[in-house]
Amino acid sequence: ALQDSGRATTDSKIGEEPSGQAFDKIAIDDDNRASNALINTGAIVSASLIKGVSAEYKYKRFQSLVKKCAKDPGGIHLDRKVYDSEMSTNFNNRDILKELIQCGVIPTEFQEEIELKEKLKYTAAAAGTFGANPTSPTSPNNEDDELLSKTKPMMTFKSPGEVALEAYTLACSLKLTVQDIAVQAAVFANDGVNPLNDSRVIPKKLARHVVNVMMSCGMYNGAGKWIVDVGVPAKSGVGGFLMCVCPGICGIGIFSPRLDQHGNTTRGILVAQALSKALNLHVLRQGGNGGDNDGSSALLGSLASIDDSKQSISNSGKVHPE
């Protein structure tokens, strides 16, 4: 969303504050923005800001980015069964979408659709057929009428809200492993550069911005205790994964499906606490960017991944044996 729509547009639609509510509740601030991008409300808005007028196109752009951050790009794929299940039961997210549309956060028409309609209106007016039946034998310009007739089906768009919700659900049905999550975290820890191949995946400023938001919003309503006990930017998911970003040091991926009352992985948090203490990763207890860590600078770009079930996961909450 940041790369496709820019920081200014994204900031006008999505805030940077914890919502104070459960991750799956409607969370719109006083400025008519989603509270942050790391809860359902903000993630749906983020999907709306990705280029494209179809859910499939938006998803492919998202999937392409994920593959650039994966340990095994070839293993990243959509779990269609999860997607179909989610789309048939996502009543809560549909309620969120309705509120986003009512508040004007997500528009009712695509800009491309508006521009196409204006172009057709102009063409019809210029041909002297505006308001007339394009197939009428009395039309003065058969070529223009034929153009209008052929182009009319192109005006059938799904609404931006429908497309955003579908794209968001597709993204939540993406199948990946805990090792892939660790590499994603390492990309953010390395200012947007994949440490496995030294390729620039995300612009440095945007990567740092996302990490900053993760620090206060990535652990839902458990963010405060997380900052005190672990103290690194992180993002959890109801599938049981946990991504920890240790800037300039490493990326950590953890998976354990049992969740606490906030929707965070229960045992995953305990593992993260142990790692933070053992490696002195807490960002508020360091003399510098890892400077006081006993040998931890050697972990730059390294991956720590704990998988207590040897299963791959999707962010939808479904568990899939390999």
Secondary structure, DSSP 8 states (H G I E B T S, - for coil): -HHHHHHHHHHHHB--S--SS-TTS--B-TTSSBS-TTSHHHHHHHHHTSS-SSHHHHHHHHHHHHHHT-S-GGG-EE-HHHHHHHHHH-HHHHHHHHHHHHTTSS-SS-HHHHHHHHHHHHHHHHTT-TTS-TT-TT-S-HHHHHHHHHHGGGG----HHHHHHHHHHHHHTEEE-HHHHHHHHHHHHTTTEETTTTEE-S-HHHHHHHHHHHHHHTTGGGHHHHHHHT-S-EEE-TTSEEEEEETTTEEEEEE---B-TTSSBHHHHHHHHHHHHHHT--TTS-SSSSTTSSSGGGGTTEEEEEESS-EEEETTS-EEE-
